[in-house]
């Protein structure tokens, strides 16, 4: 049996890259929040809008920038695209 080598996470995982499935996260701006449903309407850089689940982030507000992966906001980001410290 041959051992399988896996690349180091440092070589394959960037600030907007999902190491699990290979998809990239998409920076989006929160336009409207529905706390009751746990959803937000967010706008992508290309101007498209989509409904995003916000349950993983505390206190999401209009104007926040979030990183969205598979329809879920996974972290808040600053205006330069870095993960915001909370």
N, C-alpha and C positions, 0 to 999 in steps of 0.2 A: 504494500500500500504506500502511495506517495503522499507526503504531507502537502497540504495546500497552504501556500503563503498568501497572506493578505497584506495589502499596502497599509502603511501607517496612516491613521486618520489625518495627520498633519499634511500628508501629500495629496489627499483627495477631498478634504472637507474645507470649504471656504465659508465666509460669513453668510452666504446666501445659497449654499449647496447642501442638499440632504444626502448624507452618506448612506442611509438605508435604501432609498429607492432611486437615487441618482437625479431626482428632480431638483430644480432650482426654486428658491422662494422668490416671491415677487413683492417688491416694495409697493405699498399702497397708502393712500391718504384716506382717513376716515371722514366721510361726509355726513353721516347720520347714524345715531346709535339707538337701538331698541333694547334696553336693559332687560325688559320683561321676557323677550324671546332669546336674549343672548346673541343677538346678531347686529351687524353694522353694514351699512352700504358704504363700500369703499371704491375709490377711483385709482386705476392703474396709471402708470406713466403715459400710456398711449391714449388715455381719456376714457377707456371703457370702465363701466361700473359693474360691480357684482356684490352679492350678499355674502358676507363673511362671518363665520362663527367666531365669537370673541371670548369664549369661556375660559381660555387659558391665560388671559391677560387681565389683571386687575384694573378697574377704573379706566376703561377706554373712553376717550372724549373726542368730539368733533375736532378735526385738525391734527390729531395724532398720526404719526407715520408708523405703520406696522409692516412686518414681514409676513406674507401670507403663503402658506403651503397647503395644497389640496383643499382649498376653501376654508382654511382655519388660520386665524392670526396666531402666530407662534411666539412673537416677541415684538416689543416696541423698538423702533430704530430712530436714531437722530437724523437731522437733515443731511448729513454727509453719508448716511447709509450704514453707520456703525450701530451695533446693538446698544441701546440705551441702558444705562445703569439705573436700576430701580431699587 
